[in-house]
Amino acid sequence: MPDVTAMRILVVDDAGLVRLYYREALERAGYAVDEALNGLEALEKLLVAPADLLIVDVNMPQMDGMTFLRVLRGQGGPNASIPALVTSTESGPQDMAAARRAGANFYLVKPISRETLVEHVGLLCGVPA
């Protein structure tokens, strides 16, 4: 069984309250959490330290979540295969399809309960419920 305390989650969202909400829920569940304000900052952080999972917002300045995932997946190498959970207030089927095409493994519509967040992070990290 994977050790969640050794797992690093990179939260990519421009909203400080959202990052704090995710951080508190995930750290309470035992995960290590790092943050980035947008896709460009996330790419830089991944060059320094790998992550086990990405939680990516769609709408962000400088580099949005879809562009970030396309760039990351297109680079190849170990970071290209990091599982990604995309989050957004956009709930249409076209939004979910666009996220899948960009490289998302799963899509959740905000607001997201702490329980749902931790459950889906666990699933994508291979942690049994």
N, C-alpha and C positions, 0 to 999 in steps of 0.2 A: 504494500500500500504506500503511495507517495506521501512524503512528509511535507505538509503544507507550509511549515515554518521555513522550509528551504525554497519555497516557490515565490518568485517575484512577479508582481502584477504591475504593468505600466498603464496608468489611467491617463488618457489623452482627451482633455476637455478644457475648453476655455473658461468655463464657469467655475469659480472658486468654491461655491457652495456645493456644487455637484461633486467636485473632486474630494472635498472634505467628507461628504456623505458616503461616497464609495470607500474612501480610505478608512473611515471609522468602522464600517460594516466588515470590510475585508480584514483589517487588522484584528478585529474582535474574533474573526474566524481563524486567525493564525497566519495569514499571508503577510508577506513583506510588500509594501506598496511604494511605488515611485510615481511621479506625476510629470506631465508635459502639458503646456498650454495650447499646443497645436501640433499638426503633423510634422512640421519642420523641426521643432524642438524634439519631438519623439524620435525622429530619424537620428538626430545627434546623440540623444541619450542611449539609443540602441548600439551605437558605435562604441560606447564606453562600457556598457553593462548589458548583457542579454536579459531578456524577460521570458517568463514561461507562458504569459498570457497578456494580450492587449485588450483594453476596454476603450473603445474609440467612439467619440461623438462624431456626428456627421458635419454639422455646421460650425466651423471655426475659422478665424482669420488666418491669413498668411498661407496656410495649407489645410484644406478641409480633410475630413476623415476618409472620404472615398479616394481622393488623390493620394493621401498618405498610404493607404493600403495598396493601391495600384503601383506606386513607386517601390514600396517595400517588397511586394511580391515579385516585381520585375527585376529587382537587384540580384536575386538568387542568394546563395549562401545560407547560413543557419538561421538568420533572422527572417528570411522569406517564408519560413514554415511555422512561425509562431502563431498559435490559434488567436483569432480575433473575434471579440464580442462587440458588435456595433450597437450603439444606443442613439436614439433620436426621438424627437417629438413627432416626426413624420411617420404616419402609420399606413400609408397606402401600399398595395402590393407592388407597385412600380418602385417604391423606395427600398423595399426588402429585396427585390430582384436586382436593383442597382448595387446594393451592398454585397450580395452574393457574387455578382460579376467582378466587383472590385477586390474580392478575396476574403470577405467575412465568413466566419464559420457559423455565426448565429446573430440574430437581430432582436433586440428588445426595444419596446416603445416606452419612453418616459411618460410618467414617473414610474420608477421601478422600486418595488419594496426591497428592503434589506434581505429578506428571506429568498426572494426570487433571484436577486443578484448573487448571493452566496451559493445558491443551488446551481445556477448556470455556470458560475466560475468553477465550481467543483466538477461539474460534468466535463467542461472543456479541459480541465487540468487532470482528469482521470482520478479524481478523489471520490470514493464511494459516499453516497448520501448517508 
